[in-house]
Amino acid sequence: MASVSHNPPRGTRDFYPEDLRQRNWLHGQFRETSRRFGFEEVDAPVLEHAALYQRKAGEEIVEQLYHFELHGRHLALRPEFTPSLARMVMARRGALRLPLRWFSIPQCWRYERMTRGRRREHYQWNMDIWGEPGVNAEAELIAAIFTALDSFGLAKGEVVLRVNHRALLEEKLQRDFLRSQPGVFEALCVIIDKLDRSGADAVCAQLSDPKGTVRLDPAAATELVAQLKGTGLEAAARGAKENSPALADLHTLFTALDAYGLAERVRFDASVVRGLAYYTGIVFELRDKGNKFRALCGGGRYDRLLENFGDKPLPAVGFGFGDAVISELLAERGLLPELPRALDAVVYPMSEATRPAAVRLVTKLRDEGCAAELVLTELRAKRVFSHADRAGAARVYLIGDDEHARGVVRVHELESGEEREEPLPR
Ligand code: HAM
């Protein structure tokens, strides 16, 4: 027989009980934050129609798709949740009450080049609002992100949310760099998104590649990249058109965030454009302060996504917050909790004759809501106690022939060593 690797496929994870306890804890914080903000949970299949991801702007996510043909159908493992969400919204469009506030924690698949915090599968907490055109929606989502961060116990200065507005950049570019080719803005954003990772030279080379989509003049590419770095909101405002709606959005957003007490934790950054083509408005990314990891979270407004699927547009905004980077950051700060197994009791029939009584007792404990394990074979007491101890049980219920004859069970508290007798259930 062929030997099989004991490791899961590269870039994917097994979750042993201790890992799953931590995953559940993290997802629990995501769920609790979403609940507090009045969001409802949704899910969709991991397997999707590959057509949902057929996009032309050169996005990495499309190149990294796990996809295959089966019985004439082209299917893909979802690399993100937003297109599935769009499909769900379109399917019930007439019946849904807007604005929708939906969250999800999907497992997503991308054939990534593996680096720290970059995996081939990850869980991604999504919160999305559909049907609300105003930036109060963005403010709510950003507030939810910080509520989750606070629930992890992360100190306030550890991460910063960087915000930009795609339309602000677009307005400016259409007047100079892109005047002659307005259709390449999305592709340009996808390239600029690599600035942090690939560096200015590589980005300039791609922007001015004569065989590429954008084909800027090399001098213009260099100037554009230089302009993006270190531009504050005031400088960006000077370049904006008169009565710029994008600039007004940004001001409204920053005022709203001030009311949430978040002004200090968010800043404008002209270089944040995001690597997904569908964003149309405010975009944002959450980074650790040392910029050591990839983004912890990213999102923005994508009011025109439904047009890609031949439907009428509908305002939408949301974010995706991965599990990998936050887990690394929390582990580095000693903030990932050690979660013991939560076992209340071990029930130990000391002979087979006492097993029926033990079964009645363990059933009663379970009915009362206890996590109770039944010893399945005849074992010596020493083995049972060391197992109960390791499993973190609070007490062991012992039923020997003598206790059985007297209609009682011996209850041993593991922490104090105290023992008492209780009546056996009939
Ligand atoms: P994204 O920026 O591609 O956005 O992913 C969001 C977050 O998911 C990232 O900031 C990162 O934390 C995590 N993530 C993505 N890929 C990986 C990976 N290979 N390994 C580990 N973590 C990863 C989206 O997916 C959008 N659909 C988010 C969104 C929702 N926009 C609006 N609504």
Residues whose N, C-alpha, C, O or C-beta is under 5 A from the ligand:
A	BS01	HAM	E80 F81 T82 R110 E112 G117 R118 R119 R120 H122 Q124 N126 M127 A295 L296 C297 G298 G299 G300 V317 G318 F319 G320 F321 G322 A324
